[in-house]
Amino acid sequence: MKRCMTWAVLSTAVLALQAQVPDQVRRATISGSGGASGKCTIEVRVDIAAEVDVYGDSGRLRTLAGQPATWTRMECTGALPYSMSDFRFKGIDGRGNVKLAQDPRNNNGMAVIRIDDPKAGSEGYTFDIEWSGASGGAPTGGFSTGGYYPSTSGTYTATPSSTATGTTGVYSRNRRAVRNISSERAIDLCRAEVRTRAERDYNLRNIDVTAAAVDTNAARRDWVTGTFREGSGNFRRVGGYRFNCAVDYNAGQVSTVEILRADGTPVQPGSTSGTYTSNSPYNQTGYDQTRAFRACQDAVVARTARDGYQNVSFNSTAVDTSRSGWVSGTITASRGPVTDSFNFGCSMDLGTATVRNLELNRR
């Protein structure tokens, strides 16, 4: 009996140590030309538990328990975009449970797939992700290769080449910090604190958090970042806001909240970037116009490519003065030997540079 208990304790210790392995980062093999829709087929080998993060054209495989998970392949027709109207996940094979843990439409463009393998030994798992109605371009740069262990009760070690300063101290490659709450709980705490402080300290009302996710920057692993809008009904600000929360994963508390305008400039407590009334429902200040124009142009290029056009040339792009929250302009594009001219218009969330709707009409 005593020997069995000893083996059980040793086995648990071994599994905990095995889970503390570096993330496996992989760049996708791209076989298509992008466009408004796309697909990735991903295959990994997992023993007990792992998660796959997909962001742009790269993937990050995180071992949560068991032997180190490994990549087999990541094949895509294009990079996963920032924003899309439809997203689908489909498990192909594997003996355990594979599920979509985070939809990229609600997670700053990052898809998270959870794999739980119930039997001894590693098993191959294959799944597909597909999207359509892409807009706003796609993330670039991918993931860092640092080791990050987001287990709800495990530990993590910072990468040898960097240190991360957070509310629980400075992490070096020889120091570990217990994370007593999950990433999901940290995000929930941040959302609640942003709503409280935005109203109390910044005179912002009716907060609608539009996106929230753990910061993927290697130096900010204790931070949650996201966006929100303020107002209600037809009186929501178009510009929107960004936020950052420093989270103490050990104490389960938010220590710092930063409120920023869409262009990244800080909002001072006690004042906001503008006001609105029933006669002035939209405030157009406080957003990055260049980023908004680029998002609209990317959506136009994707739509014309879907319709078989190439060589898109933008003749004009400007804020639409006749429609609030719209960017409009003209293009020429060729299909075979014929060149056509188009008028385009993008209904935008200017704060997050997200295209809500695209109109494209041939002249």
MIMARVO-806932 format. One record per atom (N, C-alpha, C): x negated, y negated, z. Coordinates in steps of 0.1 Angstrom, whole numbers, padded with zeros to 4 digits, always signed. Example, Ala and Ser with C-alpha at 12.3 -4.5 7.8 and 13.67 -1.06 7.14 Angstrom:
-0132+0057+0078-0123+0045+0078-0132+0033+0078-0128+0022+0071-0137+0011+0071-0129+0000+0079
***
This chain:
-0008+0012+0000+0000+0000+0000-0009-0013+0000-0019-0012+0009-0028-0024+0010-0036-0026-0003-0039-0015-0010-0047-0016-0023-0038-0022-0033-0025-0018-0033-0015-0023-0043-0014-0039-0041-0013-0043-0029-0011-0057-0026-0024-0065-0031-0036-0059-0028-0048-0065-0033-0048-0067-0048-0044-0056-0055-0044-0057-0070-0034-0068-0074-0023-0069-0067-0013-0079-0071-0018-0093-0070-0025-0095-0058-0031-0108-0056-0042-0112-0066-0050-0102-0069-0061-0104-0079-0055-0106-0093-0044-0099-0097-0038-0101-0110-0032-0115-0111-0026-0120-0100-0020-0133-0101-0031-0144-0102-0042-0142-0095-0054-0151-0096-0059-0151-0110-0061-0139-0116-0066-0138-0130-0057-0145-0140-0044-0143-0139-0034-0150-0148-0035-0165-0146-0037-0170-0134-0038-0184-0132-0050-0190-0139-0061-0183-0137-0074-0187-0143-0073-0186-0159-0067-0176-0164-0066-0174-0178-0058-0186-0184-0048-0191-0177-0039-0202-0183-0047-0215-0184-0059-0216-0177-0066-0228-0177-0077-0228-0188-0072-0227-0200-0081-0227-0212-0079-0239-0221-0088-0243-0228-0087-0255-0237-0075-0253-0247-0069-0265-0250-0059-0265-0260-0066-0260-0274-0058-0254-0282-0063-0250-0295-0056-0259-0305-0064-0268-0311-0058-0278-0320-0061-0274-0335-0051-0275-0343-0053-0270-0357-0047-0280-0367-0053-0283-0377-0048-0292-0388-0041-0283-0398-0029-0287-0402-0021-0279-0411-0027-0279-0425-0024-0268-0432-0028-0266-0446-0016-0272-0454-0018-0283-0461-0007-0289-0468-0006-0284-0482+0006-0279-0486+0007-0274-0500+0017-0281-0508+0023-0292-0503+0032-0300-0511+0028-0314-0512+0037-0323-0517+0034-0337-0519+0042-0346-0510+0047-0340-0499+0055-0348-0490+0069-0351-0495+0074-0362-0492+0088-0366-0496+0097-0367-0483+0110-0368-0486+0119-0370-0475+0123-0357-0467+0119-0346-0473+0122-0333-0466+0109-0325-0466+0108-0315-0457+0096-0307-0456+0098-0295-0447+0088-0287-0446+0088-0275-0439+0074-0270-0434+0073-0265-0422+0061-0259-0417+0064-0245-0413+0055-0235-0417+0056-0222-0412+0043-0220-0403+0046-0216-0390+0036-0215-0380+0035-0201-0374+0023-0196-0373+0021-0182-0367+0010-0183-0357+0013-0178-0345+0004-0178-0334+0004-0164-0327-0006-0161-0319-0005-0149-0310-0005-0154-0295+0004-0148-0288+0007-0152-0274+0007-0140-0265+0002-0142-0253+0003-0132-0242+0009-0139-0230+0021-0136-0227+0029-0141-0216+0036-0155-0219+0029-0166-0220+0036-0179-0223+0027-0189-0229+0032-0197-0239+0025-0207-0245+0035-0217-0251+0030-0229-0255+0037-0239-0262+0030-0244-0274+0037-0247-0284+0031-0253-0296+0037-0267-0298+0028-0277-0299+0032-0290-0302+0029-0293-0316+0038-0299-0324+0036-0303-0338+0038-0318-0339+0027-0325-0344+0028-0339-0345+0021-0343-0357+0028-0349-0367+0022-0352-0380+0018-0340-0387+0005-0340-0391+0000-0328-0398-0009-0319-0389-0007-0320-0376-0016-0312-0367-0007-0305-0357-0013-0294-0351-0006-0286-0341-0015-0284-0329-0009-0283-0317-0017-0281-0305-0011-0269-0298-0019-0259-0296-0014-0246-0290-0019-0246-0275-0010-0246-0266-0013-0246-0252-0009-0233-0245-0019-0227-0239-0017-0215-0231-0012-0218-0217+0000-0213-0214+0006-0216-0201+0003-0204-0191+0002-0192-0196-0001-0180-0188-0006-0169-0197-0014-0160-0191-0019-0149-0198-0032-0152-0205-0036-0143-0214-0048-0144-0222-0046-0156-0231-0057-0163-0235-0057-0175-0244-0049-0172-0257-0039-0181-0259-0031-0180-0272-0040-0184-0283-0038-0179-0295-0046-0182-0307-0038-0185-0319-0043-0193-0328-0037-0197-0340-0039-0186-0351-0029-0184-0359-0031-0175-0371-0029-0184-0383-0019-0192-0384-0018-0201-0395-0008-0212-0392-0010-0224-0400+0000-0235-0399+0000-0241-0413+0011-0237-0420+0012-0241-0434+0024-0250-0436+0022-0262-0442+0033-0272-0443+0033-0278-0457+0045-0282-0461+0047-0290-0473+0043-0304-0472+0043-0309-0460+0039-0323-0457+0038-0325-0442+0035-0337-0437+0033-0340-0423+0047-0342-0417+0049-0338-0405+0062-0340-0398+0063-0355-0396+0074-0362-0400+0075-0376-0400+0079-0381-0386+0077-0395-0384+0081-0401-0372+0096-0400-0370+0104-0402-0380+0118-0402-0379+0125-0394-0390+0136-0387-0387+0143-0379-0397+0157-0378-0393+0166-0376-0403+0180-0375-0400+0184-0361-0396+0176-0351-0400+0180-0337-0397+0167-0329-0394+0168-0321-0383+0156-0312-0380+0162-0298-0376+0155-0288-0381+0159-0274-0378+0148-0266-0374+0150-0257-0365+0140-0247-0360+0146-0233-0362+0137-0224-0367+0141-0210-0369+0130-0200-0365+0133-0191-0356+0123-0181-0352+0123-0170-0363+0112-0165-0367+0111-0155-0378+0108-0141-0372+0097-0140-0364+0095-0127-0358+0087-0128-0344+0086-0117-0337+0080-0117-0324+0090-0111-0314+0084-0103-0304+0093-0095-0296+0099-0103-0284+0094-0115-0281+0099-0122-0270+0108-0133-0274+0108-0144-0265+0118-0155-0267+0110-0167-0273+0115-0173-0284+0109-0185-0290+0121-0195-0291+0118-0207-0286+0129-0217-0286+0123-0231-0288+0131-0240-0293+0127-0254-0295+0129-0261-0281+0118-0265-0275+0118-0271-0262+0120-0287-0263+0115-0293-0274+0117-0307-0276+0119-0310-0291+0131-0316-0294+0134-0321-0307+0126-0333-0310+0119-0334-0322+0110-0346-0325+0119-0359-0326+0131-0357-0329+0140-0369-0330+0142-0376-0317+0140-0369-0306+0141-0374-0293+0128-0374-0285+0117-0372-0292+0104-0371-0285+0093-0378-0292+0096-0390-0297+0085-0398-0304+0079-0391-0316+0086-0382-0323+0081-0376-0335+0074-0363-0332+0073-0358-0320+0066-0346-0317+0076-0334-0314+0074-0323-0321+0082-0311-0318+0075-0302-0308+0082-0296-0299+0076-0287-0289+0083-0274-0290+0076-0263-0292+0082-0250-0293+0076-0241-0281+0085-0235-0274+0081-0227-0262+0082-0212-0266+0072-0204-0263+0071-0190-0265+0069-0182-0252+0078-0173-0249+0076-0164-0237+0076-0150-0242+0065-0143-0239+0062-0130-0243+0063-0120-0231+0073-0111-0231+0076-0104-0219+0068-0091-0216+0060-0087-0226+0053-0074-0225+0038-0076-0224+0032-0065-0220+0017-0066-0219+0010-0067-0232-0001-0074-0233-0008-0076-0245-0003-0087-0254-0011-0092-0263-0006-0103-0271+0003-0099-0283+0011-0108-0287+0020-0105-0298+0020-0116-0308+0022-0113-0321+0023-0124-0331+0037-0130-0332+0038-0143-0333+0050-0150-0334+0050-0159-0346+0060-0159-0354+0061-0167-0365+0074-0175-0365+0074-0188-0368+0086-0196-0368+0085-0207-0378+0096-0212-0383+0097-0223-0392+0103-0236-0386+0098-0247-0390+0105-0260-0387+0107-0267-0400+0119-0273-0401+0123-0279-0414+0129-0293-0410+0128-0303-0419+0134-0316-0417+0138-0322-0430+0147-0331-0430+0151-0339-0441+0155-0353-0437+0157-0362-0447+0160-0376-0444+0149-0383-0436+0136-0380-0440+0125-0386-0433+0124-0401-0436+0119-0409-0426+0117-0423-0428+0106-0428-0418+0100-0439-0422+0090-0445-0413+0076-0439-0413+0074-0431-0423+0060-0425-0425+0058-0413-0415+0045-0409-0413+0042-0398-0404+0030-0402-0396+0028-0396-0384+0017-0399-0375+0004-0395-0382-0007-0402-0379-0020-0398-0384-0030-0397-0372-0040-0390-0374-0050-0388-0363-0049-0375-0356-0037-0370-0354-0035-0357-0348-0038-0357-0333-0040-0345-0328-0043-0344-0313-0058-0344-0311-0062-0348-0299-0075-0346-0294-0078-0332-0291-0090-0328-0289-0093-0314-0286-0095-0311-0272-0091-0321-0263-0093-0319-0249-0084-0309-0243-0088-0304-0231-0080-0294-0224-0069-0300-0216-0057-0297-0218-0046-0303-0210-0036-0292-0207-0033-0290-0194-0025-0279-0190-0012-0284-0183-0001-0285-0191+0011-0291-0186+0020-0281-0178+0015-0270-0173+0023-0261-0165+0029-0268-0154+0041-0265-0150+0048-0272-0139+0042-0270-0126+0034-0260-0124+0028-0257-0111+0013-0255-0112+0007-0256-0124-0007-0253-0126-0016-0265-0124-0028-0263-0129-0038-0274-0128-0044-0277-0141-0051-0288-0142-0057-0291-0155-0071-0298-0152-0079-0297-0162-0093-0303-0161-0094-0312-0173-0100-0324-0170-0102-0334-0181-0113-0329-0189-0114-0334-0202-0124-0330-0211-0138-0335-0207-0149-0328-0210-0162-0332-0206-0166-0346-0211-0160-0349-0223-0164-0362-0229-0156-0374-0225-0147-0372-0216-0139-0383-0212-0134-0382-0197-0130-0393-0191-0124-0393-0178-0111-0399-0180-0101-0396-0171-0088-0401-0171-0085-0407-0158-0082-0420-0157-0078-0426-0145-0063-0427-0143-0058-0421-0133-0044-0421-0131-0041-0424-0116-0028-0422-0112-0024-0425-0099-0030-0415-0089-0034-0404-0093-0040-0394-0084-0055-0394-0084-0061-0404-0090-0076-0405-0090-0082-0404-0103-0095-0402-0103-0103-0401-0115-0107-0386-0117-0104-0381-0129-0106-0367-0132-0119-0365-0139-0128-0357-0135-0140-0354-0142-0139-0339-0146-0149-0334-0153-0148-0321-0158-0149-0310-0147-0153-0315-0135-0155-0305-0124-0144-0307-0114-0134-0316-0116-0124-0318-0106-0111-0315-0112-0102-0308-0104-0089-0305-0109-0078-0312-0100-0067-0314-0106-0056-0321-0098-0043-0312-0099-0037-0310-0088-0025-0302-0089-0013-0310-0094-0006-0305-0103+0006-0312-0109+0018-0306-0104+0024-0312-0094+0036-0306-0087+0049-0308-0094+0049-0316-0104+0062-0318-0111+0059-0315-0126+0069-0312-0133+0068-0309-0148+0068-0322-0156+0064-0320-0168+0064-0332-0177+0078-0337-0179+0088-0328-0180+0102-0332-0182+0106-0340-0170+0102-0336-0158+0106-0343-0146+0100-0357-0146+0087-0358-0150+0080-0371-0151+0087-0380-0160+0092-0375-0171+0099-0383-0181+0112-0388-0175+0119-0380-0168+0132-0384-0161+0130-0395-0151+0119-0393-0143+0116-0403-0133+0113-0417-0140+0105-0416-0151+0101-0428-0158+0114-0435-0163+0123-0427-0170+0135-0433-0175+0143-0441-0164+0145-0434-0153+0152-0440-0142+0145-0453-0137+0132-0453-0135+0125-0464-0130+0125-0476-0140+0124-0473-0153+0125-0483-0163+0138-0490-0163+0149-0483-0161+0162-0489-0161+0163-0498-0148+0158-0493-0137+0159-0501-0125+0151-0514-0125+0138-0512-0129+0129-0524-0129+0132-0534-0140+0137-0529-0152+0140-0538-0163+0152-0547-0159+0161-0542-0151+0173-0550-0147+0169-0559-0135+0161-0553-0125+0158-0561-0113+0147-0571-0116+0137-0568-0124+0125-0577-0125+0125-0585-0138+0132-0580-0148+0131-0587-0161+0144-0592-0167+0155-0591-0159+0168-0597-0163+0173-0590-0176+0170-0577-0178+0175-0570-0189+0187-0561-0185+0197-0560-0193+0210-0553-0189+0213-0542-0199+0221-0532-0194+0226-0521-0202+0215-0515-0211+0205-0509-0204+0193-0503-0210+0197-0490-0217+0193-0489-0229+0195-0476-0237+0181-0471-0240+0176-0461-0233+0162-0456-0236+0164-0447-0249+0157-0451-0259+0158-0445-0272+0148-0434-0275+0137-0434-0267+0126-0424-0269+0117-0424-0256+0113-0412-0252+0104-0411-0241+0096-0398-0242+0083-0399-0240+0074-0387-0241+0062-0389-0233+0055-0378-0229+0042-0379-0222+0032-0384-0232+0024-0393-0228+0014-0399-0237+0003-0389-0241+0001-0387-0254-0009-0377-0258-0023-0382-0259-0025-0395-0255-0039-0400-0255-0047-0393-0244-0059-0389-0247-0067-0381-0237-0070-0389-0224-0070-0402-0225-0073-0410-0213-0061-0414-0206-0049-0410-0210-0037-0414-0204-0027-0403-0201-0033-0392-0196-0025-0380-0194-0014-0381-0183-0016-0391-0174-0006-0393-0164+0004-0404-0167+0005-0408-0180+0014-0418-0185+0026-0412-0193+0037-0419-0192+0049-0416-0200+0051-0429-0208+0053-0428-0221+0056-0439-0230+0069-0438-0237+0075-0449-0242+0087-0448-0249+0092-0461-0253+0105-0462-0257+0111-0474-0262+0125-0475-0257+0130-0487-0256+0144-0489-0252+0150-0501-0258+0163-0502-0259+0171-0514-0263+0179-0519-0252+0183-0532-0253+0190-0538-0242+0202-0545-0248+0213-0545-0240+0226-0551-0244+0236-0540-0245+0247-0544-0251+0258-0534-0253+0266-0537-0265+0272-0526-0271+0280-0528-0283+0273-0535-0294+0280-0545-0300+0274-0553-0311+0264-0563-0306+0261-0564-0293+0252-0574-0288+0239-0568-0284+0236-0557-0289+0222-0551-0286+0212-0559-0293+0201-0561-0287+0189-0568-0293+0184-0559-0304+0181-0565-0316+0175-0557-0326+0160-0554-0324+0153-0564-0317+0139-0562-0316+0135-0550-0308+0142-0548-0296+0138-0536-0288+0126-0539-0280+0123-0529-0271+0112-0530-0262+0104-0517-0261+0092-0517-0256+0084-0505-0253+0081-0505-0238+0079-0493-0233+0075-0492-0219+0064-0481-0217+0057-0483-0206+0047-0473-0202+0049-0471-0187+0049-0458-0182+0050-0455-0168+0037-0447-0164+0031-0451-0153+0020-0443-0147+0027-0434-0136+0026-0421-0138+0033-0412-0129+0023-0404-0120+0026-0404-0107+0018-0396-0098+0024-0382-0098+0018-0373-0105+0024-0359-0107+0023-0351-0093+0015-0355-0084+0013-0348-0072+0025-0353-0062+0027-0366-0061+0037-0371-0052+0051-0371-0059+0052-0370-0072+0065-0371-0079+0071-0385-0079+0062-0395-0081+0067-0409-0081+0061-0416-0093+0068-0427-0097+0063-0436-0107+0056-0448-0099+0043-0450-0102+0036-0461-0095+0036-0474-0103+0036-0473-0116+0035-0485-0124+0044-0485-0136+0051-0496-0139+0059-0497-0151+0055-0509-0159+0052-0507-0171+0048-0518-0180+0060-0520-0190+0065-0532-0192+0075-0536-0202+0069-0544-0212+0070-0540-0225+0063-0547-0236+0074-0550-0247+0071-0560-0254+0079-0563-0266+0075-0553-0277+0082-0553-0288+0080-0543-0298+0066-0544-0304+0060-0557-0304+0047-0559-0310+0036-0556-0300+0039-0551-0288+0029-0548-0278+0026-0558-0268+0031-0571-0269+0028-0581-0260+0036-0579-0247+0030-0581-0235+0038-0579-0223+0049-0589-0220+0060-0584-0214+0071-0593-0210+0068-0596-0196+0069-0609-0192+0066-0614-0179+0079-0612-0170+0077-0607-0158+0089-0606-0149+0097-0619-0148+0110-0618-0147+0118-0629-0145+0123-0636-0158+0117-0632-0170+0121-0637-0183+0120-0627-0193+0129-0629-0204+0129-0619-0215+0125-0627-0227+0124-0620-0238+0120-0626-0251+0130-0634-0258+0142-0635-0252+0153-0643-0259+0166-0640-0252+0176-0647-0257+0190-0645-0251+0199-0643-0263+0211-0637-0259+0221-0635-0269+0234-0640-0264+0243-0644-0272+0257-0648-0268+0266-0642-0279+0279-0644-0277+0288-0638-0287+0287-0645-0300+0281-0657-0300+0279-0665-0313+0266-0662-0319+0257-0655-0311+0243-0652-0316+0240-0638-0311+0246-0628-0318+0244-0614-0313+0231-0608-0314+0222-0613-0323+0210-0606-0325+0198-0616-0324+0188-0612-0317+0175-0619-0316+0165-0612-0324+0160-0618-0335+0151-0611-0344+0136-0612-0340+0133-0619-0329+0119-0621-0325+0114-0609-0318+0100-0608-0317+0094-0598-0308+0093-0584-0315+0091-0584-0328+0089-0571-0335+0078-0573-0345+0072-0562-0348+0060-0562-0358+0066-0561-0372+0066-0572-0379+0072-0573-0392+0065-0564-0402+0052-0564-0402+0044-0556-0411+0047-0541-0409+0048-0537-0397+0052-0523-0394+0066-0519-0399+0075-0529-0397+0089-0526-0402+0089-0526-0417+0082-0535-0424+0081-0534-0439+0075-0521-0444+0065-0517-0437+0058-0504-0441+0067-0492-0440+0075-0492-0429+0084-0481-0427+0095-0481-0438+0100-0492-0441+0110-0493-0452+0104-0489-0465+0092-0494-0468+0086-0490-0481+0083-0475-0482+0079-0469-0470+0077-0454-0470+0090-0447-0473+0101-0452-0467+0114-0445-0470+0118-0446-0484+0115-0458-0490+0118-0460-0505+0110-0451-0513+0097-0450-0510+0088-0441-0518+0093-0426-0517+0097-0422-0505+0101-0408-0503+0114-0406-0511+0124-0415-0511+0136-0414-0518+0134-0413-0533+0126-0422-0538+0123-0421-0553+0116-0409-0557+0106-0404-0548+0099-0391-0551+0109-0380-0551+0119-0380-0542+0129-0369-0542+0137-0369-0555+0139-0381-0561+0147-0382-0573+0138-0380-0586+0125-0377-0584+0116-0374-0595+0108-0386-0601+0108-0397-0593+0101-0409-0598+0087-0409-0592+0078-0416-0599+0064-0418-0595+0060-0432-0598+0048-0435-0594+0042-0448-0596+0051-0460-0592+0055-0459-0579+0063-0470-0574+0055-0483-0572+0061-0494-0576+0055-0507-0575+0065-0516-0568+0061-0522-0557+0070-0531-0549+0068-0545-0555+0078-0551-0560+0078-0565-0565+0080-0575-0554+0089-0571-0544+0092-0579-0533+0097-0571-0521+0094-0576-0509+0099-0570-0497+0100-0581-0487+0112-0583-0481+0114-0594-0472+0126-0591-0462+0126-0598-0451+0138-0597-0442+0150-0602-0449+0161-0595-0449+0173-0598-0456+0180-0609-0448+0181-0621-0453+0188-0632-0445+0203-0631-0445+0209-0623-0454+0223-0622-0454+0229-0610-0446+0220-0601-0441+0224-0590-0433+0214-0588-0421+0219-0589-0409+0210-0588-0397+0205-0574-0396+0192-0573-0394+0186-0560-0392+0183-0553-0405+0182-0560-0416+0180-0553-0429+0167-0559-0435+0160-0550-0442+0148-0554-0450+0152-0550-0464+0149-0559-0474+0154-0556-0488+0143-0561-0497+0144-0557-0510+0135-0560-0520+0137-0553-0533+0127-0554-0542+0129-0547-0555+0116-0539-0558+0118-0529-0567+0107-0520-0571+0108-0517-0585+0098-0512-0591+0098-0505-0604+0092-0491-0602+0097-0481-0608+0092-0467-0607+0094-0460-0620+0085-0450-0623+0086-0443-0636+0090-0429-0634+0098-0424-0643+0101-0410-0644+0100-0405-0658+0089-0398-0660+0085-0394-0674+0081-0407-0682+0086-0409-0694+0081-0421-0701+0089-0433-0698+0099-0432-0690+0109-0443-0687+0105-0450-0674+0105-0463-0674+0103-0471-0661+0116-0478-0658+0121-0476-0646+0133-0482-0641+0130-0492-0630+0140-0502-0629+0139-0512-0618+0150-0509-0608+0147-0511-0595+0157-0508-0584+0157-0520-0574+0169-0522-0568+0171-0530-0556+0171-0520-0545+0165-0524-0534+0165-0515-0522+0169-0523-0509+0175-0516-0500+0177-0522-0487+0176-0512-0476+0170-0516-0465+0168-0507-0453+0175-0513-0441+0184-0506-0436+0190-0509-0423+0180-0504-0412+0175-0514-0404+0163-0511-0395+0166-0512-0380+0160-0504-0372+0158-0507-0358+0144-0514-0358+0144-0527-0358+0132-0534-0360+0122-0532-0349+0127-0530-0337+0119-0528-0325+0110-0516-0326+0115-0505-0332+0108-0493-0333+0103-0490-0347+0106-0500-0356+0103-0498-0370+0109-0485-0376+0121-0482-0373+0128-0470-0377+0139-0473-0387+0139-0466-0398+0149-0468-0409+0162-0460-0405+0173-0468-0403+0186-0461-0400+0193-0456-0413+0192-0464-0423+0199-0461-0436+0192-0468-0447+0192-0461-0459+0185-0467-0470+0195-0468-0482+0195-0480-0488+0203-0482-0501+0193-0484-0512+0195-0476-0523+0186-0478-0535+0195-0477-0547+0195-0489-0554+0204-0490-0566+0196-0494-0578+0198-0487-0589+0191-0490-0601+0197-0502-0608+0189-0512-0612+0194-0524-0618+0196-0522-0633
***
